[in-house]
Amino acid sequence: MTIEKLTPEAFVSIPWREPAIPNHDGTLALYETRKYTYPMDPNHEIRVMNIATGDSRRLCEDGYYYDANWVGDKSNMIICLRTAGPQSTQVVMIDIDKSPIERVSVGYFPTDAENLKVRPLQDGSIAVAVVGRVDHRGDPDDLFASSSESPKHTGRIFDTYVIHREGGVQDNSYNTSPKSILYSALYKQRDDFWPGGGESWRKTRTYNALINTELDAPRGGHYDISQSGITLVATEPKSGLRYHEDVYYIPLDSFATTNVNKPIKINTQNEGLERYFEYPRFSPDGSRIAYTMTEPMAAIYVHRLGSPNDIIVSNITKNEPLDFPKKLTFSPNGRAIYFTAQDTGRVGLYKVVIEPDASPKTIFRDGAVLGFYPLCEDDDGKLLVSSSSLVEPSLYQIVEADGNHEPTVLSSLTNNGAKIGISREQVSELYFQGAGDYRVHAWMVKPRDFDESRKYPLAILIHGGPWAAWTDIWYMGVQENPALWAEQGYIVVAPNITGSEGYGLEFARAVQNNWGGRPYEDIVKCMEYLKHVPNVDIDNAVISGCSYGGYMVNWIQGHELGRQFKAMVSGMGIFNLPQWTLQTDRIHIDDDKFGGEPLVWKNFENMERYNPARRDLLPNWKTPMLIAHGEKDHRCPVTEGLAAFHALQALGTPSRLLLIADGNHGINNREDILEWHRQVFAWVNKYTGIVDETGRGKSRSGSTGYLFRGIALEEPNPVRSVKHRLG
C-alpha cells in the first residue's frame, strides 16, 4: 500500500527499523522493527533477512522481545531479552536453523535490563551483560527482597547534585535506584526436559560489575565486554557540580563469579578538565580499547591494556569539516577503526588506521549512517551499513571498505520515499552569508506537488543542542521532520547556524557564551537571503524549534526578528536562562557554555545577556505562540514552558499551551507524538491560512474521526509453529 499524502497520522504509522546486524558469514541480517497502526497498536518484531535475496522472515512478533543479537559463535543462534514482569527480564535464545524455529528461555536478570552485550568465551560458555538497576547494597539478586521492604511514604532523599539520571533524555528515573552493569555466563548442561535428553543453555546467577564502587553506570550503553573484562564510560556521583567522565577497564576472573577487582581508570592525559567520552570498544583480540573524546578536544584514542598511556589515533579537529567522532568499532583484523562523524549536514562513515595522528578516509557519505558492521567477522572487505535520509526512514546497503565503489542496496523501507508520497526531488541545499566571515549551510524541502508559478508559506526550523545539526536523516518523534512540514504546504528551511556540528570545531564552539548572539544573527541573515528566493512567501512565515531550538524561538520572540513571523512554536524550550541552569539535570560548573560557572551569583552578566526572560525583552512578545512541553522533562523542566505561557497570557498575546503528561525531553508514545504534530500544524496553519479545497486545514489537525489503518511497507512472512519454553 502506498499513501498519497504524508499526514501526521501517516507519519506516526511508519515503521521504525533498527540497524541490521550481519551473522558471522554475511549471509543473514538480524534487525528489529516497530510498526504502528492508527489507533496506535504497537507491533514489535524481530526479523532476519536473507542478504542474497532480500527476503525476510519474522522471528518474534510482540513487544516483549528486544535487544536481539547473534551469539557470535559462528552459529546462527540468536540471543535477546524479553520483559517478564516488573524487575524481571528473561534471556532468550532462538535457534533459527531448527524447524520449527525454537525460542528457549535460559534464565533471568532480576531487573529491568537493557543494552545487552554478548561474547563467546574460550571455554565454550557465553558472556552476557546488561545495564540494570540494583538496590543500594549493589546486589541485583536482592532486588525483589529490597522492593518488598519499601516504605509506605513516597519521599526521596538526596545528598548529592545527581537527582535525575543522565542516562539519556528518555530516562525519567530519580537516582534513588542506581543503574549498574550486570553480567553472567551461559553454559551448556544436560537437559532431560525433551525426550532423548541432550544439552541446553543455562544462565549463572547475576553479578554486579560495579559492586563496592561509587561509579554510575554508563549513559546510553557506552560499554563493551571481552574475554577478560568490561570497559565503560562512567562518572563518580560525589563529583557534585563538577562533571568528569572517565574510561575504565574492569578485569574479570570469570563471568560466572563475583568481581573482586577494582576498576582501572584509563589515563587520557586530561586530568582536571571537563571531559566527555563515548563508545569504548575492545579490539577483536581484547588487548586494546578504542574510544572517542568530544571534550576538551575531539579525538579517537586507543589504549593497550597494561600500558601507562594512550595514543591519539586521530585528532579529528585537524580534519574539518569533521568535528565530533561518534560511533566506532575496530576492523576485523584490528588494524584500523571505523567511525561515524557529522560532515556538512550528513553523518558519514570513515576509516582510520591505528597509528598516531592518522588522517581518516571517507568510506560512505550519503544521508546519515545509523549503524555499521563488518559484513563477515573475518573479512575487512565489506560492511553492512544502515542509514536514513530526509525522505527515507531506513536503508540497508553493502558498502566496500575501500570507499571506491558504489554501495549495493539490500533493502529500502519506502523505496526512497515513494511509498510514503515523497521523493528526493523535493530536497535541495543552499548557502548564505552568516553573521561573520563564514557561510551557513541549510536544507530546503519543498512540497511534493510544488508549483513554480506560485508562492508558498515559509517554515524556519531551528535544531536543538546547541551542539547538533540538521542532517540528511529521517527525524522521528516530535522533533520537526522537514518532509512532514513540507507536505502540509510549506517551503521548509532548516539552517545549520553557529554551534552546529559537522562544519569544524571552531564553528561549533563559537556558540559558547554566545547563545543568542551569532546564532540569532545567522537566522536574521537567513531571512534576508530568503527574501530573494523564488516561490518563498517571506511575509507569510512561521518558526519552530525544540530544546535549544525552543530557547532560540523564545529569544527571537523578544527581538525585532520575531515580528517577521506570523506564528511561533517553542517546544521543550528554555524561558529563564539563569534559573534553568539550577533546574536542569545536565549543567556543571566546569561547563563553559556561558563563559564561566553557570551560577547566577557568580556569572550573572553572561547568563542574563542571552536570557529570553529579560525584563526589557518580555514586553516585545507579541507574535502568536504555541508552547509545547513534556511534564516529566528534566533537561528543560516543564516550569520553563509554564512560565513562558503565563507571560504570553499576561501580555495578552495569542497563545496556547500543550502539555504531554507522560512526556519528557523525548516523547516516545505515538499517540502523544500524533497529538503534538496535530496541535503544531493546527496552530501554524491558522495564521498562515493553509487550507484545502474544502476550507479545512490540510493536516486534518482538528479531526477526531479520521481513521487510518497503517501502511504496509513490508509484508511479514508467516512463522510456522514455534516451540516455546519460557520460564
DOVEX-400908 format. One line per 3 residues: number of its first residue (from 1); their letters; for each residue x, y, z of C-alpha. Coordinates in steps of 0.02 Angstrom, whole numbers, plus 50000, padded with zeros to 5 digits. Layout:
NUM> A> X:Y:Z | ...
END
This chain:
1> MTI> 50000:50000:50000 | 50065:50173:49953 | 49999:50332:50031
4> EKL> 49972:50490:49930 | 49999:50620:50067 | 50114:50620:50218
7> TPE> 49997:50674:50358 | 50034:50666:50545 | 49929:50506:50552
10> AFV> 50033:50427:50414 | 50195:50491:50490 | 50172:50405:50659
13> SIP> 50121:50244:50572 | 50284:50225:50476 | 50382:50078:50546
16> WRE> 50549:50107:50629 | 50688:49985:50586 | 50842:49965:50695
19> PAI> 51012:49947:50610 | 51039:49775:50534 | 51170:49658:50608
22> PNH> 51251:49527:50495 | 51288:49350:50552 | 51464:49276:50554
25> DGT> 51474:49237:50367 | 51373:49383:50298 | 51228:49280:50233
28> LAL> 51093:49341:50354 | 51049:49508:50436 | 50957:49525:50601
31> YET> 50852:49678:50640 | 50706:49740:50744 | 50558:49841:50683
34> RKY> 50417:49933:50770 | 50256:49954:50674 | 50105:50058:50723
37> TYP> 49929:50069:50656 | 49800:50202:50694 | 49743:50197:50832
40> MDP> 49918:50163:50898 | 49930:49974:50915 | 50115:49929:50930
43> NHE> 50182:49781:50834 | 50364:49749:50879 | 50451:49616:50777
46> IRV> 50621:49534:50769 | 50661:49483:50591 | 50802:49401:50495
49> MNI> 50840:49443:50313 | 50924:49338:50180 | 51060:49454:50115
52> ATG> 51068:49371:49945 | 50882:49386:49907 | 50820:49524:50023
55> DSR> 50680:49412:50086 | 50645:49418:50272 | 50551:49314:50399
58> RLC> 50480:49355:50569 | 50555:49276:50725 | 50462:49367:50864
61> EDG> 50309:49474:50845 | 50266:49552:51013 | 50337:49698:51108
64> YYY> 50410:49591:51245 | 50565:49539:51145 | 50706:49663:51116
67> DAN> 50896:49690:51105 | 50920:49546:50984 | 51095:49497:50930
70> WVG> 51192:49349:50860 | 51276:49239:50989 | 51437:49257:50889
73> DKS> 51498:49077:50899 | 51491:49050:50708 | 51316:48976:50725
76> NMI> 51150:49055:50677 | 51094:49060:50859 | 51014:49224:50915
79> ICL> 51004:49292:51091 | 50885:49428:51151 | 50797:49496:51305
82> RTA> 50613:49477:51348 | 50514:49577:51475 | 50446:49452:51602
85> GPQ> 50368:49573:51727 | 50419:49711:51847 | 50606:49696:51886
88> STQ> 50622:49535:51786 | 50699:49508:51614 | 50717:49341:51527
91> VVM> 50868:49294:51422 | 50802:49203:51268 | 50897:49104:51137
94> IDI> 50824:49074:50964 | 50887:48936:50850 | 50834:48988:50675
97> DKS> 50911:48834:50593 | 50786:48719:50678 | 50616:48683:50602
100> PIE> 50508:48744:50678 | 50606:48891:50750 | 50639:48866:50935
103> RVS> 50636:49002:51067 | 50703:48948:51237 | 50723:49046:51398
106> VGY> 50893:49012:51476 | 50875:49119:51633 | 50832:49288:51706
109> FPT> 50907:49454:51754 | 50818:49513:51913 | 50796:49690:51848
112> DAE> 50729:49789:51700 | 50878:49756:51586 | 50937:49848:51429
115> NLK> 51091:49865:51316 | 51129:49680:51300 | 51310:49633:51258
118> VRP> 51363:49456:51207 | 51535:49375:51190 | 51580:49191:51162
121> LQD> 51717:49135:51283 | 51863:49018:51252 | 51794:48884:51368
124> GSI> 51636:48867:51262 | 51525:48970:51376 | 51448:49138:51328
127> AVA> 51469:49301:51423 | 51316:49413:51433 | 51300:49585:51512
130> VVG> 51162:49715:51529 | 51130:49883:51610 | 51003:49869:51751
133> RVD> 50951:49936:51919 | 51023:49875:52082 | 50974:49910:52261
136> HRG> 51084:50017:52372 | 51181:49864:52429 | 51233:49833:52250
139> DPD> 51168:49655:52241 | 51049:49631:52093 | 50982:49467:52162
142> DLF> 50918:49562:52314 | 50805:49674:52210 | 50647:49576:52246
145> ASS> 50684:49569:52432 | 50726:49754:52443 | 50571:49806:52347
148> SES> 50462:49710:52471 | 50538:49815:52611 | 50492:49980:52529
151> PKH> 50424:50113:52648 | 50243:50168:52642 | 50285:50351:52605
154> TGR> 50340:50421:52436 | 50480:50533:52498 | 50653:50530:52418
157> IFD> 50816:50585:52499 | 50965:50657:52404 | 51136:50709:52467
160> TYV> 51223:50746:52301 | 51189:50851:52148 | 51137:50700:52044
163> IHR> 50948:50691:52067 | 50895:50644:51892 | 50999:50520:51795
166> EGG> 51099:50572:51642 | 51068:50402:51562 | 50983:50489:51418
169> VQD> 50838:50606:51386 | 50715:50462:51388 | 50756:50414:51568
172> NSY> 50635:50493:51692 | 50701:50399:51842 | 50763:50477:52001
175> NTS> 50934:50424:52062 | 50870:50328:52213 | 50891:50160:52125
178> PKS> 51056:50171:52031 | 51099:50076:51874 | 51248:49962:51854
181> ILY> 51323:49838:51731 | 51262:49663:51771 | 51344:49509:51699
184> SAL> 51326:49320:51693 | 51386:49170:51594 | 51285:49047:51490
187> YKQ> 51343:48867:51491 | 51278:48703:51423 | 51207:48568:51535
190> RDD> 51117:48405:51506 | 50931:48432:51477 | 50806:48294:51516
193> FWP> 50656:48406:51478 | 50638:48341:51300 | 50627:48156:51252
196> GGG> 50801:48091:51213 | 50886:48217:51327 | 51026:48322:51253
199> ESW> 51108:48484:51307 | 51034:48657:51331 | 51100:48828:51381
202> RKT> 51079:48889:51559 | 51124:49055:51643 | 51227:49076:51802
205> RTY> 51171:49195:51938 | 51185:49382:51908 | 51338:49481:51965
208> NAL> 51365:49669:51982 | 51521:49733:51894 | 51518:49896:51993
211> INT> 51489:49821:52165 | 51581:49913:52305 | 51617:50061:52191
214> ELD> 51536:50233:52178 | 51534:50234:51988 | 51375:50270:51892
217> APR> 51327:50151:51752 | 51369:50215:51578 | 51243:50330:51496
220> GGH> 51170:50264:51335 | 51252:50093:51347 | 51430:50157:51324
223> YDI> 51518:49997:51374 | 51587:49837:51299 | 51641:49662:51355
226> SQS> 51786:49550:51306 | 51856:49380:51355 | 51938:49456:51508
229> GIT> 51832:49601:51568 | 51723:49754:51541 | 51762:49931:51482
232> LVA> 51645:50076:51514 | 51624:50264:51523 | 51574:50314:51700
235> TEP> 51564:50459:51821 | 51583:50473:52008 | 51423:50541:52090
238> KSG> 51522:50630:52226 | 51597:50743:52094 | 51444:50853:52126
241> LRY> 51432:51000:52009 | 51595:50952:51928 | 51569:50832:51784
244> HED> 51715:50721:51740 | 51689:50565:51637 | 51824:50434:51626
247> VYY> 51853:50271:51534 | 51878:50119:51647 | 51931:49940:51625
250> IPL> 51866:49808:51746 | 51965:49645:51736 | 51858:49492:51775
253> DSF> 51924:49325:51832 | 51764:49247:51765 | 51592:49298:51704
256> ATT> 51524:49161:51819 | 51592:49229:51983 | 51583:49387:52089
259> NVN> 51700:49526:52035 | 51841:49557:52159 | 51943:49676:52050
262> KPI> 51934:49865:52060 | 51900:49969:51904 | 52059:50036:51823
265> KIN> 52048:50214:51759 | 52125:50234:51587 | 52243:50384:51579
268> TQN> 52187:50509:51447 | 52310:50647:51493 | 52165:50765:51526
271> EGL> 52152:50757:51715 | 52067:50907:51795 | 51972:50957:51638
274> ERY> 51790:50935:51595 | 51788:50784:51481 | 51662:50679:51387
277> FEY> 51694:50506:51315 | 51590:50385:51212 | 51589:50212:51133
280> PRF> 51730:50117:51217 | 51760:49960:51113 | 51878:49812:51130
283> SPD> 51987:49757:50986 | 51948:49584:50914 | 52085:49504:51021
286> GSR> 52035:49604:51177 | 52207:49680:51201 | 52159:49861:51161
289> IAY> 52017:49982:51196 | 51966:50119:51075 | 51854:50263:51125
292> TMT> 51806:50438:51070 | 51828:50601:51161 | 51717:50751:51124
295> EPM> 51782:50870:51258 | 51903:50956:51283 | 51958:50900:51109
298> AAI> 51881:50790:50975 | 51988:50635:50953 | 51995:50446:50942
301> YVH> 52105:50361:51071 | 52172:50184:51080 | 52231:50109:51245
304> RLG> 52333:49948:51256 | 52293:49855:51416 | 52440:49868:51535
307> SPN> 52510:50023:51451 | 52526:50184:51554 | 52469:50300:51414
310> DII> 52351:50303:51266 | 52388:50357:51089 | 52285:50482:50991
313> VSN> 52247:50387:50832 | 52158:50531:50750 | 52139:50710:50808
316> ITK> 51975:50747:50718 | 51995:50935:50744 | 52129:50933:50609
319> NEP> 52009:50862:50480 | 51875:50993:50450 | 51729:50988:50423
322> LDF> 51731:50836:50538 | 51722:50886:50720 | 51647:50761:50843
325> PKK> 51675:50573:50814 | 51525:50465:50856 | 51506:50275:50847
328> LTF> 51661:50170:50819 | 51721:49991:50803 | 51882:49900:50759
331> SPN> 51905:49822:50589 | 51903:49631:50592 | 52093:49624:50579
334> GRA> 52114:49752:50719 | 52225:49866:50614 | 52100:50006:50585
337> IYF> 51949:50090:50661 | 51784:50132:50577 | 51688:50280:50648
340> TAQ> 51547:50400:50606 | 51550:50589:50614 | 51442:50734:50559
343> DTG> 51501:50809:50396 | 51415:50959:50315 | 51237:50906:50354
346> RVG> 51271:50720:50340 | 51330:50580:50454 | 51469:50492:50361
349> LYK> 51569:50333:50389 | 51759:50344:50397 | 51909:50230:50419
352> VVI> 52073:50273:50506 | 52224:50160:50525 | 52289:50138:50702
355> EPD> 52443:50246:50707 | 52475:50415:50789 | 52387:50564:50709
358> ASP> 52321:50466:50560 | 52200:50550:50440 | 52029:50471:50411
361> KTI> 51973:50406:50241 | 51792:50429:50185 | 51703:50262:50161
364> FRD> 51521:50316:50143 | 51443:50489:50143 | 51261:50482:50088
367> GAV> 51120:50525:50209 | 51153:50482:50390 | 51237:50321:50447
370> LGF> 51142:50244:50593 | 51240:50083:50613 | 51378:49983:50530
373> YPL> 51456:49811:50548 | 51589:49714:50451 | 51488:49602:50336
376> CED> 51591:49448:50384 | 51678:49436:50551 | 51842:49380:50472
379> DDG> 51838:49491:50317 | 51880:49676:50309 | 51820:49697:50130
382> KLL> 51637:49747:50153 | 51520:49823:50281 | 51333:49815:50310
385> VSS> 51280:49997:50332 | 51110:50055:50396 | 51063:50234:50357
388> SSL> 50918:50353:50327 | 50887:50518:50239 | 50765:50662:50237
391> VEP> 50648:50557:50128 | 50696:50377:50175 | 50671:50312:50353
394> SLY> 50779:50155:50334 | 50904:50094:50206 | 51016:49940:50217
397> QIV> 51167:49938:50099 | 51326:49838:50074 | 51475:49957:50063
400> EAD> 51651:49918:50004 | 51778:49955:50141 | 51894:50045:50019
403> GNH> 51760:50176:49985 | 51793:50168:49798 | 51636:50077:49738
406> EPT> 51451:50114:49732 | 51353:50035:49877 | 51236:49889:49843
409> VLS> 51060:49921:49907 | 50995:49775:50008 | 50830:49848:50071
412> SLT> 50741:50016:50063 | 50593:50030:50182 | 50496:50155:50075
415> NNG> 50581:50142:49905 | 50670:50307:49936 | 50509:50390:49995
418> AKI> 50395:50332:49853 | 50286:50226:49968 | 50251:50373:50083
421> GIS> 50217:50501:49947 | 50382:50597:49946 | 50539:50599:49839
424> REQ> 50719:50659:49838 | 50675:50792:49709 | 50594:50891:49850
427> VSE> 50761:50913:49940 | 50895:51042:49900 | 51036:51133:49988
430> LYF> 51079:51316:50000 | 51216:51426:50074 | 51200:51605:50135
433> QGA> 51317:51730:50215 | 51318:51714:50404 | 51343:51848:50535
436> GDY> 51531:51848:50506 | 51659:51792:50380 | 51580:51622:50351
439> RVH> 51438:51543:50253 | 51294:51447:50331 | 51228:51285:50257
442> AWM> 51041:51246:50258 | 50924:51111:50195 | 50771:51160:50095
445> VKP> 50622:51043:50070 | 50475:51087:49958 | 50302:51009:49945
448> RDF> 50289:50860:49828 | 50159:50948:49722 | 50268:51105:49711
451> DES> 50209:51230:49580 | 50341:51351:49517 | 50208:51477:49471
454> RKY> 50154:51513:49650 | 50224:51562:49819 | 50220:51455:49975
457> PLA> 50221:51496:50160 | 50394:51480:50239 | 50435:51371:50389
460> ILI> 50602:51400:50477 | 50656:51254:50586 | 50787:51276:50724
463> HGG> 50879:51122:50786 | 50917:51079:50967 | 51085:51065:51051
466> PWA> 51155:51194:51027 | 51288:51067:50979 | 51187:50972:50848
469> AWT> 51139:50997:50666 | 51006:50969:50536 | 51069:50818:50441
472> DIW> 51007:50715:50295 | 50916:50597:50414 | 50737:50541:50446
475> YMG> 50677:50631:50602 | 50561:50533:50715 | 50459:50586:50865
478> VQE> 50411:50767:50897 | 50568:50845:50827 | 50522:50936:50669
481> NPA> 50528:50822:50517 | 50561:50936:50366 | 50469:50822:50243
484> LWA> 50316:50814:50355 | 50313:51003:50368 | 50335:51022:50180
487> EQG> 50187:50907:50148 | 50075:51024:50248 | 50107:51155:50114
490> YIV> 50267:51244:50169 | 50435:51278:50094 | 50545:51220:50238
493> VAP> 50717:51290:50275 | 50823:51209:50411 | 50983:51313:50436
496> NIT> 51138:51247:50523 | 51176:51404:50620 | 51327:51440:50728
499> GSE> 51351:51297:50851 | 51305:51163:50725 | 51412:51007:50713
502> GYG> 51490:50950:50550 | 51568:51115:50499 | 51728:51112:50601
505> LEF> 51761:51128:50786 | 51785:51317:50779 | 51611:51343:50706
508> ARA> 51532:51226:50834 | 51617:51305:50983 | 51580:51483:50926
511> VQN> 51411:51466:51014 | 51494:51461:51185 | 51444:51614:51286
514> NWG> 51354:51669:51129 | 51188:51576:51134 | 51083:51721:51073
517> GRP> 51221:51811:50977 | 51292:51736:50819 | 51156:51603:50802
520> YED> 51021:51738:50808 | 51113:51845:50680 | 51130:51692:50567
523> IVK> 50941:51673:50567 | 50922:51858:50527 | 51040:51834:50379
526> CME> 50942:51680:50327 | 50780:51778:50318 | 50866:51915:50218
529> YLK> 50931:51786:50095 | 50761:51701:50077 | 50681:51866:50025
532> HVP> 50763:51840:49856 | 50724:51654:49836 | 50583:51623:49711
535> NVD> 50421:51545:49775 | 50457:51590:49958 | 50321:51699:50034
538> IDN> 50434:51788:50158 | 50285:51885:50227 | 50195:51725:50275
541> AVI> 50325:51637:50381 | 50322:51532:50541 | 50463:51468:50650
544> SGC> 50477:51314:50760 | 50610:51234:50870 | 50632:51108:51011
547> SYG> 50752:51109:51159 | 50888:51236:51114 | 50779:51271:50962
550> GYM> 50639:51313:51083 | 50756:51427:51178 | 50801:51515:51015
553> VNW> 50618:51538:50969 | 50591:51617:51141 | 50743:51728:51114
556> IQG> 50682:51781:50940 | 50510:51822:51012 | 50587:51964:51113
559> HEL> 50678:52040:50965 | 50637:52127:50802 | 50654:51966:50703
562> GRQ> 50505:51896:50798 | 50389:52018:50711 | 50431:51939:50542
565> FKA> 50336:51780:50585 | 50150:51750:50583 | 50162:51616:50718
568> MVS> 50293:51529:50825 | 50311:51358:50909 | 50425:51336:51059
571> GMG> 50445:51153:51106 | 50531:51096:51266 | 50623:51262:51272
574> IFN> 50709:51375:51399 | 50625:51533:51462 | 50731:51597:51607
577> LPQ> 50911:51551:51572 | 50991:51587:51743 | 50852:51493:51831
580> WTL> 50862:51347:51709 | 51044:51311:51749 | 50994:51265:51928
583> QTD> 50847:51157:51875 | 50913:51053:51731 | 50988:50880:51751
586> RIH> 51138:50924:51645 | 51236:51079:51695 | 51404:51081:51782
589> IDD> 51520:51215:51848 | 51656:51157:51729 | 51537:51189:51584
592> DKF> 51592:51338:51479 | 51426:51368:51394 | 51415:51542:51468
595> GGE> 51596:51599:51486 | 51610:51545:51666 | 51524:51445:51801
598> PLV> 51336:51432:51763 | 51288:51501:51934 | 51186:51660:51939
601> WKN> 51279:51732:52089 | 51447:51708:52003 | 51410:51738:51820
604> FEN> 51252:51842:51813 | 51304:51960:51673 | 51346:51823:51547
607> MER> 51191:51720:51586 | 51073:51868:51587 | 51142:51935:51421
610> YNP> 51052:51799:51322 | 50906:51769:51440 | 50739:51766:51345
613> ARR> 50651:51818:51506 | 50747:51982:51522 | 50627:52115:51580
616> DLL> 50671:52230:51433 | 50628:52091:51309 | 50466:52019:51377
619> PNW> 50356:52166:51326 | 50404:52126:51145 | 50324:51953:51149
622> KTP> 50184:51994:51028 | 50186:51855:50896 | 50057:51715:50921
625> MLI> 50145:51570:51003 | 50116:51387:51045 | 50212:51319:51195
628> AHG> 50231:51129:51198 | 50313:51033:51339 | 50326:50863:51423
631> EKD> 50275:50867:51605 | 50416:50747:51653 | 50553:50840:51563
634> HRC> 50710:50853:51670 | 50826:50926:51538 | 50717:51080:51512
637> PVT> 50591:51068:51656 | 50408:51100:51622 | 50414:51256:51731
640> EGL> 50507:51340:51588 | 50358:51309:51473 | 50232:51361:51605
643> AAF> 50323:51525:51638 | 50332:51566:51452 | 50146:51530:51430
646> HAL> 50097:51632:51583 | 50199:51779:51518 | 50112:51771:51349
649> QAL> 49941:51762:51432 | 49982:51910:51545 | 50038:52010:51393
652> GTP> 49877:51968:51301 | 49972:51883:51159 | 49875:51743:51070
655> SRL> 49949:51586:51144 | 49914:51403:51180 | 49996:51277:51295
658> LLI> 50013:51092:51253 | 50069:50981:51397 | 50110:50797:51371
661> ADG> 50077:50713:51539 | 50197:50568:51510 | 50320:50664:51403
664> NHG> 50499:50700:51450 | 50634:50781:51342 | 50599:50649:51211
667> INN> 50423:50585:51182 | 50402:50402:51135 | 50215:50370:51145
670> RED> 50147:50376:50968 | 49978:50444:51022 | 50071:50588:51106
673> ILE> 50179:50615:50953 | 50023:50619:50844 | 49937:50746:50957
676> WHR> 50095:50853:50961 | 50101:50866:50771 | 49914:50893:50757
679> QVF> 49919:51039:50878 | 50075:51114:50799 | 50004:51112:50623
682> AWV> 49833:51172:50682 | 49922:51321:50762 | 50035:51375:50619
685> NKY> 49907:51338:50483 | 49783:51451:50572 | 49899:51600:50549
688> TGI> 49970:51560:50377 | 49799:51522:50303 | 49841:51349:50238
691> VDE> 49677:51264:50190 | 49624:51132:50067 | 49484:51145:49940
694> TGR> 49352:51116:50075 | 49416:51258:50182 | 49484:51142:50316
697> GKS> 49664:51130:50375 | 49765:51021:50258 | 49842:50921:50400
700> RSG> 49673:50870:50472 | 49738:50936:50636 | 49566:50962:50709
703> STG> 49493:50797:50651 | 49440:50669:50781 | 49352:50548:50665
706> YLF> 49491:50513:50541 | 49531:50327:50530 | 49699:50274:50466
709> RGI> 49739:50090:50472 | 49926:50097:50439 | 50049:50073:50299
712> ALE> 50101:49902:50236 | 50282:49936:50191 | 50348:49762:50219
715> EPN> 50241:49607:50208 | 50278:49493:50355 | 50319:49314:50316
718> PVR> 50219:49193:50423 | 50316:49093:50551 | 50273:48911:50569
721> SVK> 50228:48845:50740 | 50360:48898:50865 | 50407:48793:51014
724> HRL> 50409:48896:51174 | 50492:48851:51335 | 50494:49018:51426
727> G> 50503:49012:51614
END
